[in-house]
Amino acid sequence: MRDRYIFPAVFNYAEDGISVSFPDLPGCLTCGESDEEAIRMSEEVLGLHLHGMEEDGDPISEPSRGDKIRLEPNERIFLVDVWMPQARKEVQPVYVKKTLTIPADLNQAALKADINFSQVLASELRRILKRKDAA
């Protein structure tokens, strides 16, 4: 995993705003009403997209050279720079401490089996919530 990525983004200017795409990263899209907002949004989406690719084990290609990207008359290329340690930090889950009570024999057996209580609780909560969402 690299600490820094710089990818070319295509800014497409229209009357209703600026849409941003990354030719090397299909599905990495955003928009903004001004250059400033579009740049800020493109930095955020690039970090999130690349973090997702890292998490999934997807290969991250080298960025294209700007002179190799074909543009329409209303399009411009901006180089978008993302510092991945910060991007990764921003998507880490925030944990809260919960106190709970379980039967003593279950506690002893789980400790003996070296079970991580927090992982088990979080995993089971996700499973239950996913099932309820599907219902």
N, C-alpha and C positions, 0 to 999 in steps of 0.2 A: 504494500500500500504506500502510495506516495503522499507527501505532505501538501503538495501544491499541484494544481492543474490549471492550465490556461487553454480554453477552447474558444474557437470563433463562434459567435452568435450572429444570426441574421435578424436584423431589426426591419420589420415590414411596416412602413408608415401608411396609415389609412386615416380617413376623416374621423373615425371613432376611436383612434388610439394606435398604439404600437404593439404588434404581436412579435414575439421572439421565439425563434427556433434554433436548435443546434444541429447542423447538418450531420455531425458525427454521432449524435445521440438521439436516435428516433424516440419520440414520445416525451422528450424533454422540452416542454413548452411553457411559456408564460406570456404575460402582457403588461402593459402599463399605459398611463395616459400622457406621460412625459418621458423624455430621455432619462432623467434622473430616476424616476420610478421604475422604468423598464430595466435599467442597469441594476438597481437594487434587487428587483424581483428575479432577474436572470442570475445574479450571484447566489441567491437563496435556492432557486430551483436547481441550479447546477450542482450545488453542494448536496442537496437532498437526493438528486438522481444518482450521482456518483457514489454516495454512501450506500444507497440501495443496491447498486451494482456490486460494490465491495461485499456487502452482506450476503448477496446471492451467489458470490463467486463468479460473476460474469466478467469476462475479459474487458478491459477498458482500452480502446484503441488509441493510438497516437492521434492528436488533433490534425485536421487538414490544414494545409497552408491557405491563407486567405485568398491568394491569387488563383487558387484552383476551384473556388466556389463561384458558381454562376449566380448572378443577381438580376432581379427585375429593376426597372428604373426607380421604383419607390422603396428599394431595399438598400441597407448599408450593413457593413460588417463591423462588429465591436468585438474586441477580445475580452473575454470574461475570465477573471482570475478568482480562484476559490482556494482558501486556506483550509485544508481538510481537518486538521485537529480541532478547529473551532466548529466546523460543520458537523463533525461526528459528536462533539460534546453537546451540541444543541438538540440532537435527536435521541440522546440517552434518556431512558425513562426516569422519572422522579419517583422515589420510593417514600412511603410513609410507614411509620412504625405502628403495628397493631398488637394489642395484647389479647391473647385468647387462652382458653382453658380446654385441655383434652384429658382423657382418662390416663392415669399414671402408667398402666401397663402398656398402652399404646405409645406413650412418650418414651418409655424404656426401650421398647422394641425398635422404634424409629431411630433413637440415638445409637443403639447397637448396630443398626444397619447403615449408619452414617448418612441418614436422609436429611436433606436440606429442607427444613420446614417452610421457609419462605418460597422456595421454588415450587414445592408441592401445592401450597395454597394458591399461588398465582396461577399455576397451570390449571388447577381444578376450577378456579373462578373463571378463567378464560373459556374453558370447555363448557361450563354451565351457561355463561352469558352468550356464547355462540349458539348453543342449542335454543336458548330463549329467543334470540334474534331470528332464528330460522322458523320458529313456530308462528 
